[in-house]
Amino acid sequence: AELPGPTRSGRPLLTTLGVVALLTALGVPLGLLWAWAAPETPVRQTPAGAVYATTQPEQPIAADGWFSLLTLGFGVLAAVALWVLLRRRRGPAGLVAVTLGGLGAAAVAWQVGRRIGLSTFQRLVETAPPGTAFTKPVDLRAGGVDWYGPLPLPHGNLLLAAFGAAVTYTLLAGWSRWPSLRPEPEPDAAWPSPPPGFSSAPGDQPAR
């Protein structure tokens, strides 16, 4: 039996929202991976407060680099996976889903990674005696979120996952053999009837 029109038309929207939610949730393990791979910054407590243990530490730059590589790779892999797994949903909706999902995953990964060990670090900053050495958790210096009233505006390497996903999905679409990106026909679908005088079905003799 045919499903009602509104139900059928709502499927692409539900699929898009589901993909965005799934990719955003994958930001949790991505943030854990970032916190594990990126080095923490050594700091030292002084009478004036906590300072970096070295004058120009390289660890914050490494943390930004690791985040950029991980999120960019995540966006590329997410676009390829979406293209392969959801063949019947290829098109603008897929592009929007993977782009928003990449942005959500990067934001979640940033917050998850930077909060690992953050409470301990803040407690040591407030209570540790001078001379105590400890480490500062990973965080971003080349990216983040600026607030313009109630509107959040991400910037910097927080956008790399969405950028990688959008570019990869667009390139896959550009090389697709279905330029319109309409749903591909099923492999066992009936071959369309050729016009009179022409032959297009497999096994037919070429038309004169």
KENU-22803 format. One line per field, with one value per residue: x, y, z of N, C-alpha, C in turn; residue number from 0; residue in three letters. Coordinates in steps of 0.02 Angstrom, whole numbers, always signed. Example, Ala and Ser with C-alpha at 12.3 -4.5 7.8 and 13.67 -1.06 7.14 Angstrom:
% KENU-22803
n.u (+660|+642);
n.v (-284|-112);
n.w (+390|+354);
ca.u (+615|+684);
ca.v (-225|-53);
ca.w (+390|+357);
c.u (+660|+645);
c.v (-165|+2);
c.w (+390|+394);
i (0|1);
aa (ALA|SER);
***
This chain:
% KENU-22803
n.u (+42|+22|+108|+49|+60|+123|+198|+290|+356|+417|+522|+655|+689|+688|+791|+899|+905|+932|+1060|+1135|+1122|+1185|+1318|+1355|+1351|+1458|+1560|+1598|+1684|+1781|+1828|+1883|+1987|+2064|+2104|+2183|+2285|+2343|+2470|+2478|+2500|+2641|+2639|+2679|+2664|+2668|+2704|+2627|+2531|+2480|+2594|+2663|+2778|+2884|+2950|+2898|+2791|+2766|+2662|+2524|+2513|+2530|+2415|+2315|+2352|+2335|+2196|+2149|+2193|+2127|+1989|+1972|+2002|+1899|+1786|+1806|+1801|+1672|+1594|+1624|+1576|+1440|+1405|+1423|+1344|+1214|+1147|+1024|+987|+1063|+1117|+1068|+1015|+1094|+1218|+1195|+1169|+1289|+1377|+1325|+1326|+1464|+1508|+1440|+1499|+1632|+1617|+1569|+1676|+1777|+1729|+1719|+1853|+1926|+1878|+1924|+2009|+2002|+1938|+2024|+2140|+2097|+2074|+2203|+2264|+2205|+2235|+2361|+2527|+2662|+2785|+2737|+2719|+2619|+2499|+2416|+2256|+2213|+2166|+2088|+2168|+2167|+2037|+1860|+1709|+1618|+1503|+1367|+1257|+1119|+1164|+1273|+1436|+1542|+1720|+1882|+1987|+1883|+1793|+1842|+1804|+1673|+1707|+1794|+1703|+1603|+1676|+1726|+1607|+1551|+1647|+1634|+1505|+1526|+1598|+1508|+1410|+1281|+1226|+1121|+1101|+991|+891|+971|+930|+862|+960|+891|+787|+656|+698|+684|+563|+616|+611|+514|+597|+722|+849|+888|+896|+987|+1065|+986|+982|+1084|+1008|+967);
n.v (-59|+114|+242|+385|+550|+658|+580|+513|+622|+673|+591|+621|+733|+680|+587|+673|+745|+638|+598|+713|+713|+591|+609|+719|+660|+575|+659|+647|+527|+575|+691|+631|+559|+665|+728|+627|+613|+741|+842|+892|+1052|+1100|+1183|+1299|+1339|+1500|+1635|+1738|+1672|+1541|+1498|+1470|+1335|+1345|+1477|+1497|+1391|+1241|+1154|+1204|+1242|+1119|+1055|+1125|+1088|+947|+942|+1003|+913|+794|+828|+874|+757|+679|+744|+720|+578|+558|+614|+529|+407|+436|+460|+333|+246|+298|+298|+320|+441|+542|+708|+882|+879|+782|+845|+957|+890|+819|+926|+1007|+908|+882|+1005|+1006|+892|+934|+1041|+973|+885|+977|+1032|+916|+869|+976|+982|+874|+839|+972|+1023|+979|+1049|+1183|+1181|+1161|+1278|+1369|+1325|+1265|+1264|+1384|+1340|+1216|+1096|+1062|+1014|+1090|+1064|+1014|+1135|+1250|+1373|+1428|+1433|+1434|+1494|+1637|+1749|+1834|+1921|+1819|+1731|+1605|+1602|+1503|+1489|+1484|+1338|+1262|+1249|+1159|+1023|+1031|+1098|+1005|+899|+957|+993|+867|+794|+871|+855|+717|+717|+791|+702|+604|+484|+517|+660|+744|+705|+639|+510|+354|+225|+67|-85|-196|-140|-118|-109|+41|+65|+75|+209|+201|+119|+129|+55|+9|-76|-201|-330|-316|-301|-184|-34|+19);
n.w (+0|-33|+51|+144|+73|+154|+245|+164|+107|+217|+247|+192|+272|+402|+387|+363|+485|+569|+525|+555|+696|+728|+680|+759|+886|+874|+898|+1030|+1055|+967|+1031|+1145|+1086|+1037|+1158|+1207|+1111|+1093|+1170|+1343|+1423|+1514|+1670|+1803|+1972|+2044|+2161|+2106|+2035|+1918|+1790|+1625|+1609|+1523|+1420|+1288|+1254|+1158|+1160|+1160|+1024|+963|+1010|+941|+812|+813|+835|+719|+618|+656|+655|+523|+451|+501|+447|+309|+303|+351|+250|+142|+192|+208|+75|+19|+96|+101|-29|-90|-40|-87|-130|-113|+18|+81|+76|+159|+279|+309|+321|+426|+524|+534|+585|+708|+768|+782|+873|+986|+1009|+1041|+1163|+1243|+1243|+1301|+1429|+1498|+1637|+1674|+1790|+1892|+1856|+1874|+2011|+2061|+2017|+2100|+2230|+2243|+2313|+2293|+2171|+2137|+2010|+1870|+1743|+1603|+1532|+1362|+1238|+1124|+1027|+904|+862|+897|+974|+942|+1014|+956|+1022|+1046|+950|+903|+831|+754|+725|+645|+667|+711|+611|+520|+508|+454|+335|+271|+254|+171|+55|+13|-9|-111|-212|-235|-284|-400|-479|-498|-589|-604|-638|-594|-466|-423|-341|-360|-479|-430|-429|-481|-548|-669|-840|-932|-1061|-1228|-1349|-1503|-1633|-1578|-1476|-1310|-1205|-1111|-1205|-1319|-1497|-1584|-1641|-1808);
ca.u (+0|+59|+107|+24|+109|+164|+246|+344|+395|+454|+578|+720|+702|+706|+857|+947|+912|+965|+1131|+1165|+1126|+1235|+1385|+1368|+1366|+1526|+1609|+1621|+1747|+1831|+1858|+1926|+2047|+2104|+2135|+2234|+2340|+2376|+2505|+2458|+2551|+2667|+2634|+2710|+2632|+2711|+2665|+2580|+2484|+2508|+2626|+2692|+2843|+2933|+2929|+2857|+2775|+2742|+2604|+2461|+2512|+2519|+2345|+2277|+2368|+2301|+2124|+2137|+2201|+2075|+1922|+1970|+1996|+1831|+1739|+1815|+1775|+1599|+1564|+1630|+1531|+1371|+1395|+1420|+1291|+1147|+1145|+958|+975|+1114|+1091|+1078|+1001|+1153|+1270|+1178|+1174|+1359|+1409|+1303|+1351|+1535|+1514|+1419|+1548|+1690|+1601|+1566|+1744|+1812|+1706|+1737|+1925|+1953|+1853|+1957|+2060|+1996|+1922|+2085|+2184|+2072|+2084|+2274|+2279|+2180|+2257|+2429|+2578|+2713|+2834|+2704|+2717|+2563|+2487|+2353|+2224|+2213|+2115|+2099|+2188|+2154|+1967|+1813|+1642|+1603|+1432|+1339|+1192|+1103|+1186|+1343|+1471|+1606|+1771|+1947|+1989|+1820|+1755|+1877|+1765|+1621|+1739|+1815|+1644|+1570|+1718|+1728|+1542|+1543|+1689|+1603|+1448|+1550|+1621|+1455|+1382|+1213|+1239|+1067|+1101|+927|+901|+991|+884|+880|+993|+844|+729|+639|+730|+632|+548|+648|+567|+509|+653|+785|+860|+931|+898|+1042|+1052|+952|+1024|+1087|+961|+998);
ca.v (+0|+177|+283|+452|+597|+692|+535|+502|+683|+687|+547|+654|+776|+637|+559|+727|+757|+581|+600|+767|+691|+538|+638|+760|+615|+547|+707|+626|+490|+617|+732|+589|+546|+727|+737|+576|+622|+806|+848|+943|+1104|+1104|+1248|+1301|+1387|+1551|+1678|+1779|+1630|+1489|+1521|+1417|+1312|+1372|+1543|+1490|+1319|+1216|+1109|+1232|+1238|+1049|+1039|+1151|+1047|+883|+952|+1017|+851|+745|+850|+875|+688|+656|+770|+684|+509|+560|+627|+468|+357|+456|+451|+262|+210|+326|+312|+344|+507|+589|+771|+939|+861|+748|+896|+995|+846|+804|+988|+1023|+856|+894|+1062|+984|+846|+973|+1078|+926|+861|+1031|+1037|+855|+865|+1028|+974|+818|+865|+1044|+1038|+970|+1105|+1244|+1175|+1171|+1348|+1407|+1302|+1236|+1310|+1404|+1289|+1155|+1086|+1022|+1024|+1122|+1022|+1039|+1184|+1281|+1443|+1451|+1423|+1440|+1520|+1705|+1759|+1898|+1916|+1748|+1693|+1583|+1603|+1467|+1514|+1451|+1267|+1230|+1240|+1115|+962|+1048|+1114|+943|+861|+990|+988|+798|+775|+906|+822|+654|+732|+812|+644|+554|+472|+543|+731|+777|+680|+609|+442|+307|+170|+4|-129|-242|-104|-134|-65|+80|+47|+121|+238|+161|+125|+132|+0|+29|-127|-248|-389|-300|-287|-113|-7|+47);
ca.w (+0|-37|+111|+132|+47|+204|+275|+116|+98|+278|+255|+185|+329|+458|+373|+372|+557|+599|+509|+595|+765|+734|+674|+818|+942|+863|+924|+1097|+1048|+934|+1082|+1187|+1046|+1036|+1224|+1216|+1064|+1100|+1234|+1390|+1430|+1583|+1704|+1869|+2017|+2072|+2207|+2067|+2000|+1874|+1728|+1586|+1633|+1475|+1396|+1229|+1249|+1094|+1169|+1134|+951|+946|+1022|+884|+754|+818|+826|+648|+579|+673|+632|+450|+430|+518|+398|+246|+310|+359|+184|+102|+220|+191|+3|+3|+133|+88|-101|-108|-11|-111|-154|-68|+88|+106|+86|+219|+337|+327|+341|+494|+569|+547|+630|+775|+796|+802|+933|+1041|+1021|+1076|+1233|+1279|+1253|+1345|+1497|+1531|+1683|+1684|+1859|+1931|+1840|+1907|+2083|+2075|+2007|+2157|+2296|+2245|+2340|+2243|+2154|+2114|+1937|+1846|+1672|+1581|+1481|+1293|+1221|+1058|+1023|+835|+846|+952|+959|+962|+1023|+935|+1052|+1056|+892|+906|+767|+759|+681|+650|+652|+729|+550|+473|+495|+406|+272|+239|+234|+115|-5|-8|-36|-174|-262|-252|-327|-465|-517|-501|-656|-603|-625|-559|-397|-404|-315|-411|-487|-399|-477|-513|-575|-738|-889|-965|-1130|-1275|-1399|-1565|-1679|-1541|-1430|-1255|-1153|-1119|-1246|-1382|-1554|-1598|-1691|-1868);
c.u (+44|+53|+79|+80|+151|+216|+304|+386|+435|+515|+645|+738|+723|+775|+911|+959|+947|+1040|+1166|+1173|+1180|+1306|+1403|+1386|+1436|+1580|+1635|+1684|+1801|+1866|+1904|+1992|+2093|+2140|+2190|+2295|+2378|+2410|+2476|+2516|+2575|+2662|+2666|+2677|+2684|+2671|+2615|+2528|+2519|+2535|+2651|+2761|+2899|+2905|+2882|+2840|+2748|+2679|+2538|+2456|+2500|+2447|+2301|+2290|+2333|+2226|+2108|+2141|+2144|+2006|+1918|+1964|+1927|+1781|+1745|+1786|+1699|+1565|+1567|+1581|+1458|+1356|+1385|+1359|+1221|+1142|+1079|+942|+1029|+1082|+1103|+1065|+1061|+1210|+1257|+1189|+1246|+1396|+1390|+1327|+1424|+1547|+1494|+1470|+1610|+1677|+1598|+1636|+1785|+1793|+1724|+1812|+1951|+1931|+1885|+2015|+2054|+1981|+1983|+2134|+2161|+2082|+2157|+2294|+2259|+2213|+2329|+2479|+2628|+2765|+2803|+2701|+2657|+2552|+2419|+2321|+2226|+2156|+2133|+2120|+2172|+2082|+1924|+1746|+1637|+1527|+1413|+1266|+1177|+1130|+1259|+1373|+1537|+1656|+1834|+1943|+1929|+1777|+1785|+1838|+1709|+1650|+1760|+1757|+1611|+1611|+1719|+1662|+1530|+1586|+1660|+1543|+1470|+1573|+1567|+1430|+1309|+1218|+1183|+1064|+1032|+940|+919|+940|+909|+912|+945|+783|+718|+671|+676|+624|+579|+597|+565|+569|+721|+789|+907|+936|+958|+1022|+1016|+1003|+1025|+1038|+999|+996);
c.v (+62|+214|+351|+499|+631|+646|+523|+564|+700|+643|+581|+698|+735|+607|+612|+740|+699|+580|+654|+746|+638|+566|+681|+716|+585|+597|+688|+584|+530|+663|+693|+572|+606|+737|+687|+589|+687|+811|+903|+992|+1107|+1176|+1242|+1355|+1435|+1593|+1723|+1738|+1580|+1521|+1461|+1399|+1335|+1437|+1539|+1416|+1301|+1174|+1140|+1231|+1167|+1029|+1064|+1108|+980|+890|+964|+954|+802|+766|+853|+804|+660|+680|+734|+614|+508|+571|+564|+415|+373|+445|+377|+229|+235|+346|+342|+413|+557|+652|+827|+923|+826|+796|+936|+953|+835|+867|+1007|+971|+863|+952|+1044|+938|+884|+1011|+1032|+901|+914|+1034|+975|+853|+915|+1020|+915|+845|+939|+1061|+1030|+1028|+1169|+1241|+1187|+1244|+1389|+1388|+1278|+1286|+1328|+1349|+1224|+1153|+1042|+1038|+1055|+1079|+1055|+1088|+1213|+1354|+1472|+1440|+1429|+1465|+1591|+1713|+1830|+1900|+1843|+1703|+1672|+1582|+1567|+1496|+1473|+1377|+1228|+1216|+1188|+1051|+975|+1064|+1051|+901|+891|+983|+916|+776|+808|+875|+755|+664|+753|+756|+590|+545|+493|+618|+766|+759|+657|+538|+394|+251|+107|-42|-175|-207|-122|-84|-25|+60|+97|+150|+195|+174|+128|+72|+23|-24|-174|-309|-374|-288|-211|-92|+22|+122);
c.w (+0|+29|+96|+111|+100|+235|+229|+108|+159|+288|+245|+244|+390|+449|+385|+447|+592|+586|+549|+668|+775|+729|+734|+878|+935|+884|+993|+1092|+1012|+983|+1129|+1151|+1044|+1102|+1236|+1172|+1076|+1168|+1278|+1402|+1502|+1609|+1773|+1910|+2045|+2122|+2170|+2031|+1955|+1810|+1690|+1612|+1587|+1447|+1337|+1219|+1181|+1100|+1146|+1058|+928|+957|+965|+822|+755|+807|+752|+606|+592|+647|+556|+423|+444|+467|+331|+249|+317|+292|+141|+126|+203|+118|-14|+34|+116|+14|-121|-81|-32|-137|-105|+5|+119|+120|+149|+282|+358|+348|+412|+545|+585|+594|+701|+807|+820|+867|+994|+1059|+1059|+1149|+1273|+1294|+1303|+1418|+1533|+1574|+1698|+1756|+1904|+1919|+1876|+1983|+2102|+2066|+2068|+2224|+2299|+2272|+2285|+2234|+2130|+2038|+1920|+1773|+1659|+1528|+1412|+1284|+1153|+1067|+954|+814|+907|+929|+986|+965|+1002|+959|+1066|+1000|+900|+836|+775|+709|+689|+635|+678|+667|+503|+459|+445|+338|+235|+215|+172|+50|-31|-40|-104|-229|-283|-298|-396|-509|-522|-572|-660|-587|-586|-486|-375|-378|-370|-417|-453|-450|-514|-542|-648|-785|-925|-1038|-1177|-1323|-1462|-1610|-1645|-1494|-1375|-1201|-1165|-1160|-1310|-1438|-1566|-1652|-1750|-1866);
i (0|1|2|3|4|5|6|7|8|9|10|11|12|13|14|15|16|17|18|19|20|21|22|23|24|25|26|27|28|29|30|31|32|33|34|35|36|37|38|39|40|41|42|43|44|45|46|47|48|49|50|51|52|53|54|55|56|57|58|59|60|61|62|63|64|65|66|67|68|69|70|71|72|73|74|75|76|77|78|79|80|81|82|83|84|85|86|87|88|89|90|91|92|93|94|95|96|97|98|99|100|101|102|103|104|105|106|107|108|109|110|111|112|113|114|115|116|117|118|119|120|121|122|123|124|125|126|127|128|129|130|131|132|133|134|135|136|137|138|139|140|141|142|143|144|145|146|147|148|149|150|151|152|153|154|155|156|157|158|159|160|161|162|163|164|165|166|167|168|169|170|171|172|173|174|175|176|177|178|179|180|181|182|183|184|185|186|187|188|189|190|191|192|193|194|195|196|197|198|199|200|201|202|203|204|205|206|207);
aa (ALA|GLU|LEU|PRO|GLY|PRO|THR|ARG|SER|GLY|ARG|PRO|LEU|LEU|THR|THR|LEU|GLY|VAL|VAL|ALA|LEU|LEU|THR|ALA|LEU|GLY|VAL|PRO|LEU|GLY|LEU|LEU|TRP|ALA|TRP|ALA|ALA|PRO|GLU|THR|PRO|VAL|ARG|GLN|THR|PRO|ALA|GLY|ALA|VAL|TYR|ALA|THR|THR|GLN|PRO|GLU|GLN|PRO|ILE|ALA|ALA|ASP|GLY|TRP|PHE|SER|LEU|LEU|THR|LEU|GLY|PHE|GLY|VAL|LEU|ALA|ALA|VAL|ALA|LEU|TRP|VAL|LEU|LEU|ARG|ARG|ARG|ARG|GLY|PRO|ALA|GLY|LEU|VAL|ALA|VAL|THR|LEU|GLY|GLY|LEU|GLY|ALA|ALA|ALA|VAL|ALA|TRP|GLN|VAL|GLY|ARG|ARG|ILE|GLY|LEU|SER|THR|PHE|GLN|ARG|LEU|VAL|GLU|THR|ALA|PRO|PRO|GLY|THR|ALA|PHE|THR|LYS|PRO|VAL|ASP|LEU|ARG|ALA|GLY|GLY|VAL|ASP|TRP|TYR|GLY|PRO|LEU|PRO|LEU|PRO|HIS|GLY|ASN|LEU|LEU|LEU|ALA|ALA|PHE|GLY|ALA|ALA|VAL|THR|TYR|THR|LEU|LEU|ALA|GLY|TRP|SER|ARG|TRP|PRO|SER|LEU|ARG|PRO|GLU|PRO|GLU|PRO|ASP|ALA|ALA|TRP|PRO|SER|PRO|PRO|PRO|GLY|PHE|SER|SER|ALA|PRO|GLY|ASP|GLN|PRO|ALA|ARG);
***
